[in-house]
Amino acid sequence: MVNFDNDKKQHMHKLKHLDKSKKGFVDEPILKLVNLINSKKDYYTTSSCSGRIVVTAFSDDMKKNKTKWLFVSHALIKKNQFNLKLVRELTYLRFEPFIIHIVAKDIDCATKLLQSAKDIGLKRAGIISAKNRIVLEIIGHDWLVAPIAKDNNLLIDKDYLKFLIKEANIKFRNNQKRIDLFYSKIKSL
């Protein structure tokens, strides 16, 4: 098992100087939560996503490394913001909830944080690694996955597409409420 305090110090130094995400920075809607967790002596974050509305096109073999990202938003979609590019591949509109990976100092600290997640209804929370360090994964539960296009054609009508976008925005708002609830719960740890 690695020394938690040294590991956290090194990780926080790297986080300030080099964010390995594609964007290069923490999503604004989850930044307050990430900063709060990192300020706690018994925890630190290794990765996070605030949740997103995405349109992706998958190759026939459905391999992740061949996925085309046609649209990504870490915020609500406003009217006329959504322009769909049609492609040959099967295309999905998705809402993916927040996800956060947290290292805990020990099993008691991990259990306390997991219980906080469960207390506010976050059921997808657990320890994903305990070999070198205790890593927790906590995931929101608002999901939306709908196939919308294939072979350069919409599979649905424009009214249903508008409905899906509206639903994705509702899920985005609910997701943010859960992030805020989790923030309030962790604040008291």
C-alpha positions in Angstrom: 0.0 0.0 0.0 1.4 3.4 -0.9 1.7 6.2 1.6 -1.5 8.1 1.3 -0.2 11.6 2.3 2.7 11.5 -0.1 0.5 10.1 -2.9 -2.1 12.8 -2.4 0.6 15.5 -2.3 2.1 14.3 -5.6 -1.3 13.9 -7.2 -2.4 17.5 -6.2 0.9 18.9 -7.6 0.3 17.1 -10.9 -3.4 18.2 -11.0 -2.3 21.9 -10.7 0.2 21.5 -13.5 -1.1 18.9 -15.9 -4.7 17.8 -16.3 -4.8 14.7 -18.5 -8.4 15.1 -19.7 -9.0 15.9 -23.3 -10.2 19.3 -22.3 -7.3 20.0 -20.0 -9.4 21.1 -17.1 -12.1 20.0 -14.6 -15.7 20.5 -15.8 -17.2 23.7 -14.2 -20.4 22.0 -12.9 -18.4 19.6 -10.7 -15.4 21.8 -9.9 -16.8 22.9 -6.5 -17.3 19.2 -5.5 -13.8 18.2 -6.7 -12.2 21.1 -4.8 -14.1 20.2 -1.6 -13.1 16.5 -1.8 -9.5 17.5 -2.4 -9.5 19.8 0.6 -10.4 16.9 2.9 -7.4 15.3 4.6 -8.6 11.7 4.0 -9.5 12.0 0.3 -8.5 13.2 -3.2 -9.9 12.9 -6.6 -8.2 11.2 -9.6 -10.8 11.9 -12.3 -14.2 13.4 -12.8 -16.9 14.3 -15.4 -19.8 16.5 -14.5 -22.2 14.7 -16.9 -22.7 15.4 -20.5 -25.1 15.3 -23.4 -23.4 13.7 -26.4 -24.0 12.4 -29.9 -21.8 9.6 -30.9 -21.5 7.4 -33.9 -20.3 3.8 -33.5 -18.6 1.6 -36.1 -20.3 -1.6 -36.9 -18.1 -3.5 -34.5 -19.0 -1.0 -31.7 -15.4 -0.5 -30.6 -14.9 2.4 -28.4 -11.7 3.6 -30.0 -13.6 3.9 -33.3 -16.3 6.1 -31.9 -17.0 9.4 -33.6 -17.9 12.3 -31.3 -20.3 14.5 -33.2 -21.5 16.7 -30.4 -20.5 17.1 -26.7 -22.0 19.5 -24.1 -21.3 19.7 -20.4 -24.1 22.2 -20.1 -27.8 22.4 -21.0 -28.5 22.5 -24.7 -30.1 25.8 -25.7 -32.5 26.3 -28.6 -30.7 26.3 -32.0 -27.4 25.2 -30.4 -27.9 21.6 -31.5 -26.8 20.9 -35.1 -26.8 17.2 -36.0 -24.2 16.0 -38.4 -25.5 12.9 -40.1 -23.0 10.1 -40.8 -23.2 6.5 -42.1 -22.6 4.9 -38.7 -25.4 4.2 -36.1 -25.7 7.4 -34.1 -26.9 7.8 -30.6 -28.1 10.8 -28.5 -27.0 10.1 -24.9 -27.0 11.8 -21.5 -24.3 10.4 -19.3 -24.4 11.3 -15.6 -21.5 12.6 -13.5 -18.7 10.2 -12.5 -16.0 10.8 -10.0 -13.0 8.7 -8.8 -11.8 9.3 -5.3 -8.9 7.8 -3.3 -9.6 7.3 0.4 -7.0 7.1 3.1 -8.3 3.8 4.5 -11.3 1.5 4.4 -13.1 3.4 7.2 -12.9 6.7 5.2 -14.0 4.9 2.1 -17.0 3.4 3.9 -18.0 6.8 5.3 -17.9 8.4 1.8 -19.8 5.5 0.2 -22.5 5.8 2.9 -22.7 9.5 2.2 -23.3 8.7 -1.5 -25.9 6.0 -0.6 -27.7 8.4 1.8 -28.6 10.8 -1.1 -29.6 8.0 -3.4 -26.4 7.4 -5.4 -26.6 3.6 -5.8 -23.8 3.2 -8.3 -21.0 3.8 -5.8 -18.3 1.3 -4.7 -14.7 0.5 -4.3 -13.1 -0.3 -7.7 -9.6 -0.9 -6.5 -8.0 -1.8 -3.1 -4.6 -3.2 -4.2 -2.2 -0.2 -3.9 -4.7 2.4 -2.8 -8.5 2.5 -2.1 -10.2 4.0 -5.1 -14.0 4.7 -5.1 -16.1 5.2 -8.1 -19.4 7.2 -7.7 -21.7 7.6 -10.7 -25.0 9.5 -11.0 -28.0 7.5 -12.2 -29.7 9.7 -14.8 -29.2 8.1 -18.2 -30.6 8.5 -21.6 -29.5 6.4 -24.7 -31.5 6.6 -27.9 -30.5 5.7 -31.4 -31.4 8.6 -33.7 -29.7 8.1 -37.1 -28.0 5.7 -39.4 -26.9 5.7 -43.1 -27.0 9.5 -43.2 -30.7 9.6 -42.3 -32.6 10.4 -39.1 -34.4 7.3 -37.7 -36.8 9.6 -35.8 -38.8 12.7 -36.7 -37.7 16.2 -35.6 -40.4 16.4 -32.9 -39.1 13.3 -31.2 -35.5 14.6 -31.5 -36.7 17.9 -29.8 -38.3 15.7 -27.1 -35.1 13.8 -26.5 -33.1 17.0 -26.2 -35.6 18.3 -23.7 -35.4 15.0 -21.7 -31.6 15.2 -21.8 -31.7 18.7 -20.4 -34.1 17.6 -17.6 -31.6 14.8 -16.7 -28.8 17.3 -16.8 -30.6 19.5 -14.2 -31.4 16.4 -12.0 -27.7 15.4 -12.3 -26.6 18.8 -11.1 -28.9 18.6 -8.1 -27.3 15.3 -7.1 -23.8 16.8 -7.4 -25.0 19.7 -5.2 -26.5 17.2 -2.7 -23.3 15.2 -2.6 -21.4 18.4 -2.0 -23.6 19.3 0.9 -23.3 15.8 2.4 -19.4 15.7 2.0 -19.1 19.2 3.5 -20.2 17.7 6.9 -17.6 14.9 6.8 
